Amino acid sequence: TITASNRGGEFHTFSEVAAFGGGCVPEINELLGLEPVPECAIADIFLTTGVPPGESLSTGALAGGTHRFQCLIHPWQRTTAQAR
């Protein structure tokens, strides 16, 4: 289990992605030259992975292997976790 805490003043997502890429904001993707990740097509992705300022979000138990997480608003905010 991983817990992401939003200590800043902006809304973020802590979304697991198959591979890193662009987020769900076309203007930001255009500036960065990125294509959105397929996870942006998930209808409720912001409801299920959103982390408002001052709040936290925990994942469920992670299967063994490499897990990639990124903010779908700010796609340069990325991390990788290795679960056993």
C-alpha positions in Angstrom: 0.0 0.0 0.0 1.2 3.5 -0.8 -0.2 6.7 0.5 0.1 10.0 -1.4 -0.4 13.2 0.6 -1.1 16.5 -1.1 0.7 19.1 0.9 0.4 21.8 -1.8 -2.4 24.1 -2.8 -3.5 22.5 -6.1 -5.6 19.4 -6.9 -3.5 16.5 -8.1 -4.1 12.9 -9.1 -2.1 9.8 -7.9 -2.9 7.6 -10.9 -1.3 4.3 -11.7 -0.4 4.2 -15.4 1.0 1.4 -17.6 3.7 3.7 -19.0 4.5 7.4 -18.3 3.3 9.9 -20.8 1.1 13.0 -21.0 -1.8 13.8 -18.8 -5.4 14.7 -19.4 -4.9 18.5 -20.0 -4.4 19.0 -23.8 -2.8 22.4 -23.4 -0.1 21.1 -21.1 0.5 18.1 -23.3 1.0 20.4 -26.3 3.5 22.5 -24.4 5.5 19.4 -23.4 5.1 17.5 -26.7 3.4 14.6 -24.9 0.5 12.3 -25.9 -2.0 11.5 -23.1 -1.8 8.2 -21.4 -4.6 5.7 -22.1 -5.8 6.0 -18.5 -7.1 9.5 -19.3 -10.0 7.8 -21.1 -11.2 6.2 -17.9 -14.4 8.2 -17.2 -14.1 8.6 -13.4 -10.3 8.7 -13.1 -10.3 12.1 -11.4 -12.8 10.9 -8.9 -11.0 7.7 -8.0 -7.4 9.0 -8.1 -7.8 12.7 -7.2 -6.1 14.1 -4.1 -7.4 17.6 -3.1 -5.1 20.0 -1.2 -4.6 18.8 2.4 -5.9 15.3 1.7 -4.3 11.9 1.2 -5.1 8.8 -1.0 -3.9 5.3 -0.4 -3.7 2.5 -2.9 -4.9 -0.9 -2.2 -2.5 -3.8 -1.8 -0.1 -3.8 -4.8 0.8 -6.9 -6.6 4.4 -7.8 -7.0 6.3 -5.9 -9.7 6.9 -2.3 -10.9 4.1 0.2 -10.5 4.1 3.7 -12.1 2.1 6.6 -10.8 1.7 10.1 -12.2 -0.4 13.1 -11.8 -2.8 13.3 -14.8 -2.9 17.1 -14.5 0.9 17.7 -14.0 2.5 14.8 -16.0 6.0 15.6 -14.9 5.1 14.5 -11.4 5.9 10.8 -11.6 7.1 8.1 -9.3 7.9 4.4 -9.6 7.4 1.8 -6.8 8.6 -1.7 -6.7 6.3 -4.2 -4.8 7.4 -7.6 -3.7 
